[in-house]
Amino acid sequence: MMQTLLHYFLHFIAPLGLAFVFFRKDWKTAYILFLLTMLVDLDHLLASPIFQANRCSINYHPLHTYYAMIVYVVMLFFKKSIRILGIGLLFHMLTDYVDCLMM
């Protein structure tokens, strides 16, 4: 139960704080972009079964691999909107990694 609460807090509430603190002028846009990074979880549809409670997403799903994370790091060096998406994707990976540690 605590793991689930932490997971969804890190996916939805923490990015709101990040957006407000680091992108104060455009925090609403930044938060929406952070939320859009949740679409990275569509790669879970490629897994069988789609959901498995004790499976670590990191390096299992295609968009959660270390290779994909390199692309997300490269995104940090582009214009602001791409940079925000890169930050959101990396934060998403961190959140999923925390899940792996709690298993």
ABEGO torsion letter per residue (X at the ends): XAAAAAAAAAAAAAAAAAAAAAAAAAAAAAAAAAAAAAAAAAAAAABOBABBAABBABGABAAABAAAAAAAAAAAABBAAAAAAAAAAAAAAAAAAAAAAAX
